[in-house]
Amino acid sequence: MDNWRINQLRDLLRKDRTDEFVIYALGQEYLKIGEHDKSIEFFEQLRLLNPEYVGLYYHLAAAYIETEQNTKAQNIFTQGIEIATKVGDHHALAELRNAKTNFELNL
């Protein structure tokens, strides 16, 4: 795979293994190209590093859905809703609630 963005992000991550934005961006890049297991790896790494990084929950749940891990996706939606409520991120809260409802309707 020759993906310039991923290579650049990996270089940045080698310099700082705790850079939350870089970890998130790598998860996003892998999600975009359909490498869902790699995406999950980075989003889970970020969740361990900073569980209040609200933006990761929607995308992590999406990756779990793509890999047919529906129980994990549902749990991640629920955790994301709890975190968004805790930190007062009303936009993320609405998105997560909507995504969880749509997911459950399609089960």
N, C-alpha and C positions, 0 to 999 in steps of 0.2 A: 504494500500500500504506500503510495506516495502522496501524502497529504501535508502540504506546507504548513497549514495552521497547527495541525497536531504536532508536527516536528518542532515548531517554534514554541508551542506551549510546553512540550516535554522538556525542552532546553531550559525554559523558565522554571519549571518545577524542580529540575535538578539543582538549581541555584537556591531555591527555597521550598522545601517539601511541605511547608505549612501555608503556602499562599492560597487562601480560600478561593479567590477569584479564578486563579489558574486551574485549580482542581475542578471547580464548577464548569469552566469553559471546556476543559477536556471531556467531561461528561457530556456536555452539549454537542461537541464535535463528533464524538463516537455515536451519539444518538442520531445525529443527522445522517450519518453514513450507514446506519443500520447495524452497527456493532453493539448490540444491546447489552451483552455481557460485560464488555469493557466499560460501557456507559454506567452500568450498575456499580461496577468496581469503584469508579471515581466518585459517583454520588454517595455511595456508602462510606467511602473514605472521608468525604466532606461531612457527612452526618455524624460520624464519630468525632471529628475535629471540632465541629460547631453545630450542634443539633438545632440551634436557632437560626440557621441560614435558611430562611423560609422558602426561597426560590427553588431549592433542590427538590422539595417534596412532590410537586406536580410532575416534574420530569422523571424522577426516580419511579414514581408510580406508573408513569407511561412506559418506562423501560420494562418494568415488571409485567405490565399488560402484554407487551410485545413478546415477552418470553413465556407467556401463558402461566405466570405465577400470580394468579388472581388473588389468592389469600394475602400474599405479601403486598400486592398493589392496594388492596382494601385497607390493610393495616397502615401503610404509608400515607394514604389519604387521611385516615383518622388521626394519625400522629401530626401530619401537617396542619390539619384544622386546629388541633390543640395548640400547636406552636404559634400559628398565626393569631389565634385568639389571645394567647399569652403576651405576645409582643405587640399586639394592637395593629397588625397589618391587615386592614379591612379589605384591601384589593385582593391580596393573596387568599384571604379567607373566603371571599366570594368565589374566586376561581376554583379553589380546592373543593368547596361544597358543590359547586356546579359539576365539576369533573367527576366527583365521587357519585353524585346522583345519576349522571349519564352512564357511568360505568356499571352501577348496580342495576339500572334499567335494562342494560344490554347483556346481563349475565344469563 
